[in-house]
Structure formats: structure tokens, C-alpha cells
Amino acid sequence: MNLVKINEDNIFTSIIIGSWILLALLALGGAVCVSLKFAASVLAGGVLAIANFYWLSSIIKRVLLLPAGKAGRFAQVRYFVRLAVMALVIWILIAYAGVHIIGLLVGLSVLVINIIALAFYKLTLKGG
């Protein structure tokens, strides 16, 4: 079996693909083991987390192209807006959509879980 090696050139893609796969597994597991509402909440949190990751990546790429004097202010404003939008969406999901809070937290953790798993994967390659 020919597996793709994860390196600095494809780490972003690996994180995104791994996160989508993990999200699908967690949502499916939530639907089977808990409820459809829980699975939908996991899915909502995961999509939100992955979208946030894309948005953060976009901000960082644009900041790196700016002159040093403008980059700091640009990044600060964009990060604040991103966090405010995320907080608003999470508040709407909890207050009005009635999502399952634990399911939402599981979904929001998808990227963190995936990044930790990739870190362990990279550590085992260096150690072995």
C-alpha cells in the first residue's frame, strides 16, 4: 500500500482531509450511538471549526504579503472580526438552533484532535 507522506508541503491539506474524515466518523458515530440531534450538532461544530481554519489560513496568507507596517493592524482587525463572527454563530447555534452543546464541542474539537494525532504520527516517524 502506497501511503502519502505528510510533510511541510502538504500539512495543510492533510489537516483538512483528516478533519473532514474525522468529522464524518464522529457525526456517524453520534447518529448511531446518541441521536440525530447530537450528530447534527457535531457536524455543525466541525464545519464551523474547519471554516474557521480556512479563514485563519486566508488571513495569515494575506498578512504575509503586506508591508511590515500594515501587517500588524490588518491581522489584529481580521482576528477580532473572525473571533466575533465565530462567537456570534456559536451563540446563534446554542440559543436559537437548539444544538446539543456536547455535540457542538465535539465538533469544534475536530481540528484539535486531528492536529494532535498528526503530531503523534510525526513523532513516531522520527522515533522509529
N, C-alpha and C positions, 0 to 999 in steps of 0.2 A: 504494500500500500504506500502510495507516494503522498506524504503529508506536506503541506506548505509550511516552511519555517517562518516563525514570527520574528521579525527584526524591526529596526527603527524605520525602515522604509514602508512597512505595511502594518504598523502597530495600530494606527487609527482605524483602518479597515477591519483589522482583527477584533478590535474592541467593539466596533459597531455590529459586525456579523455575529460575534459571540453574544452580545447583548440581546440582539433580536432572537437568537436561538434560545437563550436562557429565558427571555420573556415569554416566548411561546410555550416552553416547557412548564414554567411556573403558572401561567394562565390555564393551561390544560390541566395541570395538577390541581389547581384551585377549583376548577369546574368539577372535576371528578371527586375530589376529597371534601370540599367545603360547600360551595354553592356557585351559581352563575353570577350572583351579585359580587361575590368575592373575586371571581375570575375577571369580571369586568373592571373591578377596582384595581387589580394587579395590572391589567392591560392599560388602564388609564394612567397609572403611575409610571409604568415602564415607558410608554410612548412619551409622556411628559419628560422623563429623565433623558431619554435619547434625543428628543428635540432640543432640550437644554444643552446637551453635549455638543450637538451640531452648531447651535447658536454661539456657544462659548468658543468653539473652534473658529467660527467665522470672525468673531471679534478679534481673536488673537492674530489671525492671518492679516486682517486689516491694520491692526496696530503695528505689526512688524514692517509694514510698507510706509508708515508715516514718519515724518521727521521727528527727531527725539523731543523737541519742544511741544509738539502737539499730541504725541502718542499717549502720554500720561493722562491728560484730561479726557481724551477720547475714550480710553479704556475705563476710566472711572465712571464716566457718564453711562457708557454702554453696560457695564457690570451692574450698576444701580438699576437701570431700566430692566435688564434681564431678570434680576432678583425680584423686582417689584411685580413684573408680569407673572413670574413663576408663583409668587405668593398669592397674587390675585386669582390665578387659575386654581391653585390648590384650595383656596378659601371657597371659591365657587363650587368646586367638586364636593367639598365636605358639607357646606351649608345648604346648597340648593340641589345638587345631583344626588345626594344621599349615598355617596360611595362608602364602602366598608373601609374604615380607617386603617386597619391592619393590612388589608389587601393593598391599599394605596401605598403604604410604607414599604411593603414588599416590592411593589413595582418600582417605586422610586429608588430602591436599593440595587436594582439590576446592574447598573453600571459599576457600582462599588464592588459588588460580588464578582463581576467579570474581571475588573482590574486586579483585584486580589488574586483571583485564580490565574490570571496571566502572569502576575509577579511570581507566584509559586512555580508556575510552569518554567519561567525563565531561570529561576533559582535552581531547579532540578537539572536543567540542561548544563548549567555551569558547574554544578557539583558532581555530575555523573560522568 
